Structure formats: C-alpha cells, structure tokens
Amino acid sequence: MIIVNLDVMMARRKMSLNELSERVGITIANLSILKTGKAKAVRFSTLDAICRVLDCTPGDILEYKNND
C-alpha cells in the first residue's frame, strides 16, 4: 500500500493547500485528492513540482507499507 504524506510535509513547511496549489500550478481539488490518498496515479512532473516547492524528495511524500 502506498501512503501519501503530503499533509505532513505541508505542515513541516507551514504551507497551506491554497499556497501549495498556487505555487505548483495544480488545482486545490487535485491536490486534495492526492493529499487524502484517493489518487490512483500521480504524474512525475506533478511530483517534481511538489518536491521543488516543498524542498523535499518523493520519499518524503510517498511511503510504501506492506499489507502483510
């Protein structure tokens, strides 16, 4: 299972969903879907932009947990 820790990184950077949306150029609705873990996919370009704005790596945002 893939866990999305976008909310954790946003809190660490003290950044709101609105601010991240503006700086990344993605709608609040799409970021919200990603943040809640309901997204089925994420483009590398989107992940790159989020990491650039939040000054983090993809591993800070996406985490793998074994379901066993």
N, C-alpha and C positions, 0 to 999 in steps of 0.2 A: 504494500500500500504506500502511496506517495502522500506525504503530509506537506501542506503549504504553510510556511511560517512567515508569510508576508506581513501579517499584523505584528509579529514580534519585531521584525526589522524596522517597520514603520515606527513602532513605539520607541525603539532604541534611538532612532534618528529624530524623534519628536516631530514626525511628519504626518499630516492628516491625509485622508484618502483624496480630498479635493486637491491638495497641493501636489501629491504624487501624480494624480491624473493630469494636471496641467503641465507638470514638468516632463512627464513621459510621453504625453500626447495620446493617451488612451482614455476612453470614456470611463466615468465613475462606475457605470453599470458593469462593464467588462472587468475592471479591477476588482469590484466587489465579488463577482463570480469567482475570480481567481483566489481572492483572499479567503473566501469561505470554503475553498476546496471543491467547489462544484464544477470547475472547468474540466473538460475532457482532454484538452490539449493546450499548449502554450507555444507560441512561435519563439524561435531563438532570438529574433530581433526584439520581441517584446521583453523577453528575459534579460537580454543585453541592456536595453534601455532602463529597466527597473534597477538592475545591478549598478549601472552607471550613476543613476540618481541617488540611490541609497548607499553607494560606496561599499558594495558587498560582493560576494560571489554567489553563483547559483546554488552552491551547497548551503549557504546561509538561509536561502529561501525554500529550497526543496529538500525534503528528507525522506529516506526510504525506511519503512518499518516492515519487517517480516510478519506475516499474519499467523505464523505457527504458534 
